[in-house]
Amino acid sequence: MEPSWLKRLAASAMLSLILITASAPTHAQYLPGSAVTPWPMFQYDAYHTGQSPLLGIDAPPVEIWRAHLPAFSNGEDATGMSIGLDGTVYAAVSGSLYAVDPNNGSYQVIATSNHSRSVPAVTSSGHLYWGHGDSFVALTPAGEVEWGWTNLSGNFVFGSSPVADEGGNLYVSHDGLWSFMPNGNLRWVYPYGWYGHSSPAIGPDGTIYVSGFLEFLAFDSSGTVKWSLPIVTNDNSAAVAPDGTIYISANGASQTMPARLIALNPDGSTRWSFTLDPSVFTIDMPPAIGLDGTLYVGAGGTFHLSTFSYFYAINPNGTLKWQHRLDGRQNQDWVPFLLAPPLVDRTGNVYYCSHNGSCYGATPEGAILWEIFYPPDAEGIPVWVDTTPLLTEDGKMLILDAHDYLHAYVQPVSVIHLPVIGR
């Protein structure tokens, strides 16, 4: 007998198919491992490596502007941003989608909704694919809905960012793994229970990897499960290396098994498992992959009750390279756990932000390049940062804090040339 929620999915699918016309356009897509902009999707590419092709900031950043993106609801923020074909930055704040000019912080609201942690994916046509609430939509660069699905599962928190395969077929997770054609037609859906909201990644052979409900799954493009493992991933997304190795952050199964970073072979067998600090049983951050294969990941929710946390650099063979201790501040509202995945620039430097109100830059060897601290607001409320920093082509670094301020930073200069008076 089919579960009731699966029947709702089927009914929703039939209704949505009726709403989509056969003349809907087909958009050219990015390919796995490639990118149409400097940061077109969650964690840059379909492998979710977190590797930016741009140069980051390696000295204490200088803020040049900040913009307040007003929240229209109390919904959840995205954990990252993306860049459009013309350099426009797209960010979700309390579920609403903003198009921001990175030159000065001016913005337009292109979609108003609630409850979205989804990072929009940009295609070579400039179109955006984005999830919010219980809906998944295709938007033009101006924010017009070209096609959309609503009432997907009855769950009104959308946490997944979409990805596409070489044929342009889309994959997104929302209480199940959904696959859509570029024109919006449903290819298939595989339900795996509520609170499955990770962002699917695609391996070099086209396999789709996704965290389901209390399990980690590998699918072929037709929706057939190739293998599954009973890994409690806390909705974390996988990162895939060019050789096909899959890396996934995993919670401890009990108070006797700490959180781990697991390396899997393409057939699902375990290559190695790295155990975090013995007192850490929850991990909320997906990993990023360094240029030399180093894995970067931070500890998660167990430290809600602690005054410190760790950010780790792990060698490709599963041994510890270095770790950075992060301390909390003032009170337990300013705890130091990490949520959003790190970013690696083209030199191998790594950038990450924490719930302790700070963002950091570090070298591949673990030397701290800089720290940005966001002080409490006028009412003493902590300002934490749960998003991945974003690099732009003109040398800026953008950081979105939890009070909905978008900050733009540049590299400091050693010599400032002032105009000569009367010359």
Secondary structure as GFF3:
##gff-version 3
##sequence-region A 1 423
A	DSSP	alpha_helix	4	19	.	.	.	ID=ss1
A	DSSP	beta_strand	62	68	.	.	.	ID=ss2
A	DSSP	beta_strand	81	83	.	.	.	ID=ss3
A	DSSP	beta_strand	89	93	.	.	.	ID=ss4
A	DSSP	beta_strand	96	100	.	.	.	ID=ss5
A	DSSP	beta_strand	107	111	.	.	.	ID=ss6
A	DSSP	beta_strand	121	122	.	.	.	ID=ss7
A	DSSP	beta_strand	128	132	.	.	.	ID=ss8
A	DSSP	beta_strand	135	139	.	.	.	ID=ss9
A	DSSP	beta_strand	145	149	.	.	.	ID=ss10
A	DSSP	beta_strand	163	164	.	.	.	ID=ss11
A	DSSP	beta_strand	170	173	.	.	.	ID=ss12
A	DSSP	beta_strand	176	180	.	.	.	ID=ss13
A	DSSP	beta_strand	186	191	.	.	.	ID=ss14
A	DSSP	beta_strand	201	202	.	.	.	ID=ss15
A	DSSP	beta_strand	208	211	.	.	.	ID=ss16
A	DSSP	beta_strand	216	219	.	.	.	ID=ss17
A	DSSP	beta_strand	225	229	.	.	.	ID=ss18
A	DSSP	beta_strand	239	240	.	.	.	ID=ss19
A	DSSP	beta_strand	246	250	.	.	.	ID=ss20
A	DSSP	beta_strand	260	264	.	.	.	ID=ss21
A	DSSP	beta_strand	270	275	.	.	.	ID=ss22
A	DSSP	beta_strand	288	289	.	.	.	ID=ss23
A	DSSP	beta_strand	295	298	.	.	.	ID=ss24
A	DSSP	three_ten_helix	301	305	.	.	.	ID=ss25
A	DSSP	beta_strand	308	314	.	.	.	ID=ss26
A	DSSP	beta_strand	320	327	.	.	.	ID=ss27
A	DSSP	three_ten_helix	332	334	.	.	.	ID=ss28
A	DSSP	beta_strand	343	344	.	.	.	ID=ss29
A	DSSP	beta_strand	350	353	.	.	.	ID=ss30
A	DSSP	beta_strand	358	362	.	.	.	ID=ss31
A	DSSP	beta_strand	368	373	.	.	.	ID=ss32
A	DSSP	beta_strand	390	391	.	.	.	ID=ss33
A	DSSP	beta_strand	397	400	.	.	.	ID=ss34
A	DSSP	beta_strand	405	410	.	.	.	ID=ss35
###
